[in-house]
Amino acid sequence: MRVALDAMGGDHAPGPIVAGAVQAVAEDPDLRVVLVGDRSQIEPCLVRAGAGSDRLDLFHCTQVVTMEETPVVALRKKPDNSISRCWQLLAERKVDAVVSAGNTGAMVAGGLRLRLFLKNVRRPGIAAVMPTLKGHTVLLDVGANVNPKPSHLFQYGVMGSILAKHLFDVDQPTIGLMNIGSEEQKGHDLAKETHTLFNASPLSERFIGNIEGRDILKGVCDVIVTDGFVGNVVLKVCEGAYEFFMQVTTKEVLAALTVERSVAKQAFQNLFNRYDYSEFGGAPLLGIDGICIICHGSSGDRAIKNALKLAARHARAKLNSLIVQELEVSPAVGTMDE
């Protein structure tokens, strides 16, 4: 299993990125990581991380797309950037997956430029795993496609269901459509047309209809479908709200305790660790012919390690083959808008 890792991507690269790769290959004997980036910066990090594995390769490139740059412009002006080189390795089938904590827009744009899509997939989407009162739910898209068509959202339901089945061990994942109300007639044309598509598809029995923002963390369904703009806002609002409530609650509770403060503090730390994004590693860009995991920009070594392991896990499970099979048998595929 070979994974290309953007060693230059992220707020703290390349140190934690390289360290995460070292940890990942140490835990997975079948994993080989190709570190893509500036050799002069990566090699000292390997030494500091105590790298001793022959399953860490280096693909040298000279340029980096920063977080502040406009994705399409940067990819064009910097052809030897680490993101494009990762995609190149995937397109040439030299690796099975790519992982990056770099510029999300550039990662998505890099894949779209190559048109490295699975058969019948109109537009790839980023799927994020969200914690809920009942476990977890898959939310997609969270940033790849801000102007989708109904066919795109329908396919997100298909792909999200396969991911949820794999991750949560649920035979028949339920699907909800993000809207401003639960009534069928609510929402804009995109929501109404997507609602109709689901009802007329083989997924109709698992489609629970429209859901509202307040339903997400209740765990009302296994998959939530929305456009990339709304999905990204929802994801970041939830991240911010979680951090806010954890800080406020921890401060209030610990201040009120006179005994067992250490026990309470550990309980809060356990809770934080359970729902920390680092635990999940990253979010897959579904619909790509290969595996692509997009990580949080502030990812540390733990998040990168888990992202690499997640990429390997998805590749071994052959999720893409399942997606292709599901889209092939859907009668809506041949009639949906391009």
N, C-alpha and C positions, 0 to 999 in steps of 0.2 A: 504494500500500500504506500504510494508516493503522494505527498502533499506539498504543494508550493506555498511557502509562507512569505508574505510581504514583510520582510524584516525592517523596512524603513517606515512602515505605516503605523500611525498612532501618536498620541500626545507625548509619549515617553520613549519612543523608539530610538535606537534599536535594542537597548539593554534588556528590558523586561520581555520583549518579543523573543529574543534569542534564548533567554533563560527559560521561557515557557516551552520552547522547542526542545531544549535539553531535557526538561522534565518529562515531556510527552514521550520521547523515544525511550526514555528509561523505564516508563511504565508500560509501553506497548512494544513488544519485541518484533512485531510485524510492520511497524511504522517506520517509514523513511521520510525525512523532511528536507526539502530543498529551500534553503534560506536565500531569498532573492533581494539583492541590494548591494550597497557599497562594501566591497571586501575590506577596505581599510578600517571601516567602522565596525563591521561584524566580527572580524577575527579577534580583536581584543575582548569583545563581549563573550565570545566562546571560551576564552581563557578564564575570564572572571567567573563564568557560570560552571566551570569545572567540566567542560565537555570532554567526554572520553569515548564517544560512540562513533563508529564508522558509518552510521545511518543518518548522519548530518552532512548534506552536500551544500555547496555554495554556488549560486549563479550570480555572477557580478554584473551590475548595471550602475550607471553613473548619476541618474536623476531621480528626483522624488516629487510627487504631487503632494503639496501641503494641504492642510485642512482649509485654508483660506482661499485657495485658488478655485476658479471656475472650472469644473470638471472637463468639459469638452475642449475648452481652450488649452488647458494644461496638458491634456493627452496629446493634442496636436503639436504643441510647441516643445514638448519634452518626450520624444519618441522612445528614449532609453530609460523610461521611468519604471519603478519596481512593480507598479500595478499592471501596466501593459505587459511586462515580461512574465508575470504570473499567468495572465490570460494566454499569452503566447505558448507557454509550456502546456497548458491545458488543451489548447486547440491542436497542438502537435502530438497530443496523447502521450506526452512524456511524464505527466502526473495525472492522478485520478481526481484531485481536488485542489482548490485554492482557498487560502485563508488570509484575511487582511483586517487590520484595525485602522486602516487609513481612510482617506476621503471616500465616504460612502457613495456620493454622486459619481466619482471617478470609477469606483468599482463597478457600479451598475452600468455606466456609460461604456466601460471597457468591454463588458459582456455583450451589450447591445450592438456595439460597432462590429463585432465579429459575427453577429447573428448565430451564435452558438446555442440555438434553442432546441429543445426536444421536439419530436414530431408532433404536429398539431397545436403546439403552444403558441399563442398569439403574443403574449408579453409576460416575461418573468415577474415574480413578485417576492418581496422579502417577508418571511414568516417569523414572527416573534412569539415566544412562549411566555404567557402571562400567568402568574399565580392567581388562584381563585379560592373561594371558601370550600370548594369541592375537589380541589386539586390544581389542574392547570388547563388553559385553553390556548389554542393557536390563533393569533391575530395576524391577518394579512389582507392587504399589503401595508407595510409600514414605511414606505418611502421610495419604492422603485418606480411606481406608476401613478402620477398625480392626476392624470386625465384619462382614466380607463373607459372602456366601452363595456356594455353589459356582458359580452362574451368573455372579456378578461376577468371580470368578477366571478362569473360562473366557473371558469377554470381555476380560479383561486380556491373556490369551494372544493373542487375535485382534488387539487394538489394538497390543500390543507387537511382534507380528510385522510389522505394516505399518510401524511406526516403524523397526524394525531393518532392514528391507529398504530403506527410504529412506536411512537414515543410513550403513549399512555396505555397501550394494550387494550384498546377499545374496539370491539368488532364492528360496530356501526356508529361512527362518530356523528353527532348532530351538528347542524350548521345553522348559524344565524346571520342575518344581514343587518349591518349597522344602519340605523335610521333615527329620525327625530321623534318617532312614535311607533307603537307596536301595530297600529292599524295598517291593513294592506294598502290603502289608498294614500298613505302618508309619504312625504318625501318628494324629491325631484324626479325628473324623467329617468335618470340613470338608475335610481333605486327601484322605481316601479317596473322598469323593463327587466332589470335583473331578477326581481321577485317573480315575474312571469316566467322567466327562463328556468329558474329552479323548480317551480311548480310543474312545469311541463317536462322535466327531466327525470332520469332514473334516480336522482337524489331526492325526489319530492317527499318521500316518506321520512327522510332524515332532516329535511329542511323545516325548521320551526318558525320561519318567517322573520319579521323585523324584530330587532332588539334595540334597546336604548343604552346610552353610555353607562347608566347606573347598574345595568344588568351584567356588565363585563366581569367584575370581581365576584359576583354572586355565583358564577359558574353555571349559567343557564344553558350553555351549549359547549361543545368541544372545539368548534371552529367558528371564528367570527370573520366575516368578509366585509371589506370596505376599500375605498380608494386610498392611494398612498399618502395624500395630504392629510386626510382625517386620521388615518392609522398612525402616522408619525406623531401627530399632535396628541392623540390618545396615549400612545406609548410614553411620551416624554412627560405628559401631565401625571400619569400614574407613577413614573419613576420619581418625579419631584414630590408628589404627595406622600409617597412611601417614606422617602428620606425625611420629610418634614414631620410626619407623625411619629416616626421612630425617634427622632431627636427630642421632640417635645415630650412624648410619653416617657422616654427613658429618664429625662431630666426631672419630670414631675414625680415619678414613682420613686426614684432613688432618693430624691430630696425628702420624701415623706417617710422613708424607712429609717428606723434606728437599729434594727437587727436584720441579719440575713441580707445585707446590701450586696454582698459579693455573689450570693446565689441569684438574686434578681438581675444583677449586672450580667452574669453568665447566661441567664435565660434570654435576655435581650440580645446578647451577642449571637446566641444560637439561632434566634429568630432572624436576625439580620443576615447571617450566613446562608440560611435556608432560601431566602428570596433575593439574594444578591445576584446581579446579572452575571457575575464572574462564574457562578455555579453552572450556568447554561453555556458559557463560552461565547456564543454568538448566534446570529440568526441566519438560516439558510436562504439563499436566493433560489427559489424554486422555479423550475422550468428551463434551467440551463442544462445542456448536454455535458454533464460532469457535476461535480459538487462544488458549491461556492458558499463559504461561511463568512459573513460580515460581522465584525466585532465592534464593540463600543470603542470610541476613540481613546478613552482613558484606560483601556484594558491593561492589566498587569500580567505578570507571569502566570498566575493561576487561571485567569480567563483565557489566555492564549493556549495553555496546556489543554484546557477543557474544549476549546474550539477545535484544536487539531484532533483530539479524540472523537469529537462529534462528527467531524468530516469523515474520519475513517469508519465510524459506525454507520453513517448514512450510505457510504459507498458499499460497504459489505452487505447492507440490507437490500441493495439494489432498488432503492426507492424510485429512481428514474424509470426503470423498467415497468414498475407498477403504475406510475403516472401515465406512461405511454399507453399501456393496456387499457386503463380506465378511460382515457380520452378517445381511444379507438372505438370503444363500444357505445360511446355516448351519441345518440342520434342527433343531439343538438350541434355537434361539431361541424357537420357539413352545411348547416344552414345559418350559423352565426355570422355576424358581421366581422369583417377583417380588422 
